């Protein structure tokens, strides 16, 4: 009777430890993306609007000459504005692909929750106010704004969730 009970105990222990052993043997390469409901809504919004034509969300280094016109959003959350790689400005006047973002970088703007929420509501208004510059060419600014606050919050939640988690792109 004791042998049978010990065997069951060892079998149960083995069933619990087997997945951990597999992950250890594979070098911990299995990573799963777990998003909150709000971040999952932001992911849908990002995939249908942001990455459709302008941005990429990829952990890989992207060749700015071959990528979408906007910066990669993978690690934008809590980064200094204007430091995420993007295609080069053909005029090379500002030494940055998007002069308003270069001005934001020079002003020290960091993409916090508050700044992202305000930026997504009106990119041109936000950058002009925060930097003190008004670049007349509207093509230099992100053309999309998100009117609904709940959608902006979802987008920010998604940007937070993917920071450092390439499995969530």
ZAMARGU-4260 file (C-alpha; in steps of 0.2 Angstrom, whole numbers, plus 5000, padded with zeros to 4 digits):
<rodrens>
0) 5000/5000/5000 | 5014/5012/5004 | 5023/5008/4988 | 5008/5012/4978 | 5005/5029/4987
5) 5023/5033/4985 | 5022/5029/4966 | 5007/5040/4964 | 5015/5054/4973 | 5031/5053/4962
10) 5020/5052/4946 | 5010/5068/4951 | 5027/5077/4955 | 5033/5072/4938 | 5018/5078/4929
15) 5020/5095/4938 | 5039/5096/4934 | 5039/5090/4916 | 5034/5107/4909 | 5047/5116/4919
20) 5060/5103/4913 | 5055/5106/4895 | 5057/5124/4896 | 5073/5122/4905 | 5080/5111/4891
25) 5074/5123/4878 | 5083/5137/4886 | 5067/5146/4892 | 5063/5150/4873 | 5045/5149/4876
30) 5037/5165/4879 | 5019/5169/4880 | 5010/5185/4878 | 4997/5189/4891 | 4988/5205/4888
35) 4975/5214/4899 | 4958/5216/4891 | 4962/5235/4888 | 4979/5231/4880 | 4971/5218/4869
40) 4958/5231/4863 | 4974/5242/4860 | 4982/5229/4850 | 4967/5228/4838 | 4967/5246/4837
45) 4986/5246/4833 | 4984/5233/4820 | 4969/5241/4811 | 4975/5259/4811 | 4994/5261/4816
50) 5002/5247/4807 | 4991/5247/4792 | 5002/5260/4783 | 5013/5270/4795 | 5021/5260/4809
55) 5029/5244/4812 | 5028/5234/4829 | 5043/5222/4827 | 5056/5217/4839 | 5069/5215/4824
60) 5080/5230/4819 | 5071/5237/4804 | 5080/5245/4790 | 5073/5263/4790 | 5075/5265/4771
65) 5063/5250/4769 | 5051/5252/4783 | 5034/5261/4785 | 5036/5280/4787 | 5033/5281/4806
70) 5044/5275/4820 | 5044/5257/4826 | 5032/5256/4841 | 5040/5241/4850 | 5049/5250/4863
75) 5042/5268/4862 | 5033/5268/4879 | 5044/5278/4891 | 5057/5282/4878 | 5063/5299/4873
80) 5053/5306/4859 | 5062/5306/4842 | 5074/5293/4846 | 5065/5278/4839 | 5072/5274/4822
85) 5062/5280/4807 | 5065/5283/4789 | 5077/5297/4785 | 5072/5315/4780 | 5076/5317/4761
90) 5081/5335/4764 | 5092/5330/4779 | 5089/5348/4786 | 5084/5342/4803 | 5095/5326/4803
95) 5079/5317/4809 | 5065/5309/4798 | 5052/5319/4807 | 5057/5337/4812 | 5043/5339/4825
100) 5049/5323/4834 | 5067/5330/4833 | 5060/5345/4842 | 5051/5334/4854 | 5068/5325/4857
105) 5077/5341/4860 | 5063/5347/4872 | 5066/5331/4882 | 5048/5324/4880 | 5047/5306/4886
110) 5032/5295/4880 | 5024/5293/4897 | 5005/5288/4899 | 5000/5307/4901 | 5011/5312/4885
115) 5005/5298/4875 | 4987/5301/4879 | 4988/5319/4875 | 4998/5316/4859 | 4986/5303/4852
120) 4972/5315/4855 | 4980/5328/4843 | 4998/5325/4838 | 5001/5342/4830 | 4993/5352/4844
125) 5003/5342/4857 | 5020/5344/4848 | 5018/5362/4844 | 5013/5366/4862 | 5026/5356/4870
130) 5041/5361/4858 | 5036/5379/4855 | 5038/5375/4836 | 5025/5375/4822 | 5030/5366/4807
135) 5018/5372/4794 | 5019/5356/4783 | 5006/5345/4791 | 5014/5329/4782 | 5027/5330/4795
140) 5015/5326/4809 | 5006/5309/4812 | 4989/5312/4803 | 4979/5301/4815 | 4971/5306/4831
145) 4961/5296/4842 | 4946/5305/4848 | 4939/5293/4861 | 4948/5293/4877 | 4945/5274/4880
150) 4953/5270/4864 | 4968/5281/4868 | 4970/5272/4885 | 4969/5255/4876 | 4982/5261/4864
155) 4994/5266/4878 | 4990/5250/4888 | 4996/5240/4873 | 5012/5251/4870 | 5015/5247/4889
160) 5012/5229/4887 | 5024/5226/4872 | 5038/5236/4879 | 5052/5223/4881 | 5040/5209/4876
165) 5042/5205/4857 | 5031/5190/4859 | 5016/5202/4860 | 5019/5211/4843
</rodrens>
